[in-house]
């Protein structure tokens, strides 16, 4: 069985952990998965990705980061994916303020199952108002 660890705190981390606890159909079977809901320092997150023992590492970057730190994390994803390939796929999900948590969870589920995708960043924006 593939294990998916979710590291982080807050509503987004809880929503992802709850959804993944039910299993992800078609998830990449290349090894355990790690979903990092980024918090702390940029350096610590990058080092955690470098050291992770997992087939897939997904970094969740929410709106709580300062713009410069957010952009540093985003800029690190592609080089980390190249450095970790082919043993580990590295991707990110950037979640805007007021984005629907279900959309972020769906993006994580997609990245876990997309076995040929690495180095990609999916951006989740708020849904447009009906009307």
N, C-alpha and C positions, 0 to 999 in steps of 0.2 A: 504494500500500500504506500502511496506517495503521501508524504507529510508536508503540510504547508504551515510554516510558522509566520505569524503576523507580529511584528515588533513595532511598538508605538502606542500612543495613548490618544484618547479623545473619541468623539462620535464616529469619525471616519474609520479609525482602526477597529472599533467595535463592530461597525457595519460590515467591513471586509471580513473580519474573523468569523462573524456569524454566518455570512453567506458561504464562505469557504469550508466551514465545518460540515456543511451538507454535501461537500464534494463538488468537484468541477468536472463535468462531462468533457471528455476529450483532452484532459490536462496532459501536458508533456510528461512522459514517463522517464525522462533522462536522469532523474534524481529528485531529491527533496526540493521544495520551493521555499523562498523567503520573500515576504512582502514587508518592506521597511516603510513605515509611515514616518517620514523624515522629521526629526526633531534634534535639538542639540546644535552641534557645530557642523559646518560643511565638511571640515576635515574628518570628523568622526564618522559621518555618513559614508564618505568616500572610502575610508579605511575599512569600514564594516563591509562594504560591497567587495573590496579587494580580498578580504579574508573569508568571505562566506563560502561555506561548503554546501553548494546547492546547484541544481540543474538550471534553475531560473531564479533571478533576483529582480524584483520589481520595486522601484523606489517611488513612493507616493509623495508628491511635493504639493502641499496645500497652500492656501492664500496667506497663512500666518508668517511666512518667511519675508524678510526684507527683500526688496527688489534685487539688490546686488547678490545676496546669498542665493536667492531663487535662481538667478541666471548662472551663477557659478555651478550650482547643482545640475541645472539643465545642460550646461556646456560639458560637464564631466561624463554624461551618460554614454555618448558614442565612443570616446576613448576607452572607457571602462569596458564596454562591450567588446571592443577589438582586443583589449588585453586579456579578457577572460575567455574568449572564444578558443576552441569550440566546446570546451567543457561546460561553460556556464553562459546562459543568455542573460543579458542585462537590458532592462527597459525601464521606462518611467511613465507615470501618470501625473500630469499637472492638473490640479483641481482648483478651479476659480472659486472665489467667495460666492456663496449662495447657489452653488451647483448642486444638483440632486445627487444624494449619496448613492442611489441605485445606479445612476449612470457611471459613477466612479467604480462601483463594484463590478458592473458589466465590463468595463475596460480592463480591470484586473483579470477577470475570468477569461476574456478574449486573449490577453497576453500570455496567460498560463497555457492556453490550448494552441496558440499559434506557433508551432514548432520551428518554423523557419524565420521567425521575427526576432531580431536582436538589435539593440542600439536605437530603438524607436521611442519617441515621446508622444503620448496621446494627451491631448488637452481637453478637459471637460469644462464646458462653459454652462452657465445657467440656461435653463430652458426658456424660450421666448414666452412672454405672457400671451395667454389665449385671447383672441379677440380680434 
